[in-house]
């Protein structure tokens, strides 16, 4: 496939319709259909079947799509890199972070970094850890910060701190007056928390099992911030990371979760790609920001007695 054919194929896989794909690519539908037909002729097999006005990927299309999407993403990263070079943005820091550290740690690090290096452009993105790893591999970013220490063969993972899990409640909830909340306290509540398979879910599953209780969220989330509207609308109580500045959101309160359960805060870099000097400076600012905010306590602290 040529680059344009690859782009059309990936966008069609995402959209599922010629109309939507043509609008996204800013070309006419006949032009898009012609590119698709020419691609299929070159490949020697069909990529889509037309079923009731929609494009349904063939088995061949589904098999090649993951590789096509990866290559398309790499081409996009290369294009952005060349644009940056053309615009003279050689002093450009590329950083991706999951939502909690992007709201709690990255702003402090950026403040210190920009004060010392005002002429350097910083590109800060928010993404889940899987996307951060993909962006590191493609070269779209050089630094990642996440809440996951899962080892990967090509990614260096440095734990710079840890965040406690917390219970988020409506401010007038019956448990809002407590200093800490445990599973037994919310046994009759609708639980909002992480979906199965995530690191926090595995940790919470162990805690619940040790108490002879189930870990069965009625509302499953991937990102802690998505629990906010559910708690505000009184759909339940949430157990999420305490890294987000929950106290800034009106209508809810944060209480400690017992027993103390922590998730790691990690810096991610490509193992085969040494950091540039400016990215190394930003990495140091992220470490210092985590420390200054009190999230680098790697020693387990004594737990207070439950109220």
C-alpha positions in Angstrom: 0.0 0.0 0.0 1.1 3.5 -0.7 0.8 6.1 2.1 -2.5 7.6 0.8 -4.0 4.1 0.4 -2.9 3.2 3.9 -4.5 6.4 5.3 -7.8 5.7 3.4 -7.9 2.1 4.7 -7.3 3.0 8.3 -9.9 5.8 8.3 -12.4 3.6 6.6 -11.8 0.9 9.3 -12.4 3.6 12.0 -15.5 5.2 10.4 -17.2 2.2 8.7 -18.8 4.5 6.0 -17.6 6.1 2.9 -19.4 9.3 3.9 -17.7 9.6 7.3 -14.3 8.7 6.0 -14.5 11.1 3.0 -15.5 13.9 5.4 -12.6 13.1 7.8 -10.2 13.0 4.9 -11.7 16.1 3.2 -12.1 14.4 -0.2 -15.1 13.5 -2.3 -16.8 10.1 -1.9 -16.2 9.1 -5.5 -12.5 9.9 -5.0 -12.3 7.8 -1.9 -14.1 4.9 -3.5 -11.7 5.1 -6.4 -8.7 4.9 -4.1 -10.3 1.9 -2.3 -11.0 0.0 -5.6 -7.4 0.7 -6.8 -6.0 -0.6 -3.5 -8.1 -3.8 -3.7 -7.0 -4.3 -7.3 -3.3 -4.0 -6.3 -3.7 -6.3 -3.3 -5.7 -8.9 -5.2 -8.4 -9.3 -2.5 -11.3 -7.3 -1.2 -11.0 -5.2 1.9 -14.7 -4.4 2.5 -18.1 -5.8 1.7 -21.0 -3.4 1.4 -23.9 -4.4 3.7 -27.0 -2.2 4.0 -25.1 1.0 3.2 -22.1 0.2 5.5 -18.7 -1.1 4.8 -18.0 -4.4 6.6 -14.3 -5.3 6.8 -13.4 -8.7 5.3 -11.4 -11.2 7.2 -8.3 -10.1 5.3 -8.9 -6.5 6.3 -9.2 -7.4 9.9 -6.0 -9.4 9.8 -3.9 -6.6 8.3 -5.5 -3.7 10.2 -3.4 -3.8 13.4 -0.1 -3.6 11.3 -1.7 -0.9 9.0 -2.7 1.2 12.0 0.7 0.9 13.6 2.5 2.0 10.4 0.0 4.8 9.8 0.6 6.1 13.3 4.3 6.0 12.7 3.9 7.9 9.5 1.9 10.5 11.3 4.5 10.8 14.0 7.2 11.2 11.3 5.1 13.9 9.5 4.7 15.9 12.8 8.4 15.5 13.5 9.4 16.9 10.1 6.9 19.8 10.5 8.5 20.6 13.8 11.9 20.6 12.2 10.8 22.8 9.3 9.4 25.3 11.9 12.6 25.3 13.8 11.2 23.5 16.8 14.3 21.5 17.6 13.8 22.5 21.3 10.6 20.6 21.7 9.7 18.4 24.7 7.1 15.7 23.8 5.4 14.3 26.9 2.4 12.0 27.4 0.7 11.3 30.7 -2.3 9.5 32.0 -5.0 11.8 33.4 -4.2 11.8 37.2 -0.5 12.7 36.9 -1.3 15.1 34.0 -3.5 17.1 36.4 -1.4 16.7 39.6 2.3 16.3 38.7 2.8 17.6 35.2 1.6 21.2 35.8 4.1 21.6 38.7 6.9 20.1 36.6 6.0 22.3 33.6 5.9 25.4 35.8 9.5 24.8 36.9 10.7 23.8 33.5 9.2 26.7 31.7 10.6 29.2 34.3 14.1 27.8 33.5 13.7 27.2 29.8 11.1 29.7 28.4 12.1 29.3 24.8 11.5 25.5 24.7 8.1 24.4 23.4 6.4 21.7 25.5 3.8 19.4 23.9 1.8 17.7 26.7 -0.7 15.0 25.8 -3.2 13.0 27.9 -3.6 9.3 27.1 -4.1 5.9 28.8 -1.0 3.9 29.4 -1.4 1.7 26.3 -1.5 4.7 24.1 1.5 6.2 25.9 3.5 3.1 25.2 2.5 3.2 21.5 3.5 6.9 21.2 6.9 6.1 22.8 7.5 3.3 20.4 6.5 5.5 17.4 8.7 8.4 18.5 5.7 10.7 18.9 6.7 11.4 22.5 9.9 10.8 24.4 8.6 10.8 27.9 5.6 9.1 29.5 4.2 9.3 33.0 1.6 6.7 34.1 0.2 4.7 37.0 1.3 1.3 35.9 4.6 -0.5 36.4 4.0 -3.4 34.1 7.3 -4.5 32.5 7.7 -4.2 28.7 10.6 -5.5 26.7 11.4 -2.2 25.0 10.3 0.4 27.7 12.2 1.4 30.8 9.9 1.9 33.7 11.1 4.0 36.6 8.9 4.2 39.7 9.1 7.7 41.1 6.3 7.5 43.7 3.0 6.0 44.6 -0.5 7.2 45.1 -3.0 5.9 47.6 -6.4 4.7 46.5 -9.2 6.8 48.0 -13.0 6.7 48.4 -14.9 9.5 46.7 -18.4 10.4 48.1 -21.1 13.0 47.7 -20.4 15.7 50.3 -23.7 14.9 52.2 -23.2 11.1 52.1 -23.7 9.2 55.4 -20.0 8.3 55.3 -18.7 11.8 54.5 -18.0 12.5 58.2 -15.5 9.7 58.5 -11.8 10.0 58.0 -11.4 6.7 56.3 -13.7 4.1 54.6 -13.2 0.4 53.9 -15.0 -2.2 51.9 -17.2 -3.3 54.8 -18.5 0.3 55.1 -19.7 0.4 51.5 -20.9 -3.2 51.2 -24.5 -1.9 50.6 -23.4 0.9 48.3 -23.3 0.9 44.5 -19.5 0.7 43.8 -17.8 2.7 41.0 -14.3 1.5 40.4 -11.8 0.1 37.9 -12.7 -2.6 35.4 -11.3 -6.1 35.8 -7.8 -6.6 34.4 -6.4 -3.2 35.4 -3.7 -2.9 38.0 -6.0 -1.1 40.6 -8.7 -3.7 40.1 -6.2 -6.5 40.8 -5.0 -4.7 44.0 -8.6 -4.1 45.2 -9.6 -7.6 44.4 -6.9 -8.9 46.7 -8.0 -6.5 49.5 -11.6 -7.5 49.2 -10.8 -11.2 49.1 -8.8 -10.9 52.3 -11.9 -9.6 54.0 -14.1 -12.2 52.5 -15.9 -9.6 50.4 -16.4 -9.4 46.6 -14.9 -6.8 44.4 -17.8 -6.2 41.9 -18.1 -2.6 40.7 -21.6 -1.9 39.3 -20.1 0.9 37.2 -16.6 0.1 35.7 -14.2 2.8 34.7 -10.7 3.0 33.1 -9.9 6.5 34.1 -10.5 7.8 37.6 -11.8 11.2 36.4 -14.7 9.5 34.7 -16.1 8.6 38.2 -16.6 12.3 39.0 -20.0 12.8 37.3 -21.3 9.4 38.6 -20.5 10.3 42.2 -21.9 13.9 41.8 -25.2 12.4 40.4 -25.3 10.1 43.4 -25.1 6.9 41.3 -22.7 5.4 43.9 -19.4 5.8 45.7 -16.1 5.4 44.0 -12.7 3.9 44.9 -10.2 5.6 42.7 -6.7 6.9 42.9 -6.2 9.8 45.2 -3.7 11.6 42.9 -6.3 13.7 41.2 -7.1 17.0 43.0 -10.5 15.8 44.1 -10.9 18.6 46.6 -11.1 21.1 43.7 -14.4 19.5 42.5 -17.5 20.9 44.3 -20.1 18.5 45.6 -17.8 15.6 46.6 -15.3 14.7 49.3 -12.3 12.4 49.4 -11.8 10.0 52.2 -8.9 7.6 52.8 -9.5 4.0 51.8 -8.5 1.3 54.2 -6.4 -0.8 54.3 -3.9 1.5 52.6 -3.6 0.5 49.0 -1.2 2.2 46.6 -0.6 2.3 42.9 2.8 3.2 41.4 3.6 6.5 39.6 6.1 5.7 36.9 8.2 7.4 34.2 8.3 5.6 30.9 11.1 6.0 28.3 12.2 4.0 25.3 15.0 1.6 26.2 16.8 1.9 22.8 16.4 5.7 22.5 18.5 7.8 24.8 16.8 11.0 26.0 17.9 14.3 24.6 19.3 16.9 27.0 16.0 18.8 27.3 14.0 15.6 27.8 16.4 14.6 30.5 15.8 18.0 32.2 12.1 17.5 32.0 12.4 14.0 33.5 14.2 15.5 36.4 11.5 18.1 36.9 8.8 15.4 36.9 10.8 13.5 39.6 11.1 16.7 41.7 7.4 17.6 41.2 6.4 14.1 42.4 8.7 14.5 45.5 7.5 18.1 46.2 3.9 17.0 46.1 4.6 14.2 48.6 3.9 11.4 46.2 7.3 9.8 46.4 6.9 8.0 49.8 7.9 4.6 48.8 8.0 3.3 52.4 4.7 1.9 53.6 3.4 4.1 56.4 1.5 2.8 59.5 -2.3 2.6 58.9 -4.6 4.5 61.3 -7.3 2.6 63.1 -10.5 2.5 61.2 -13.1 4.8 62.8 
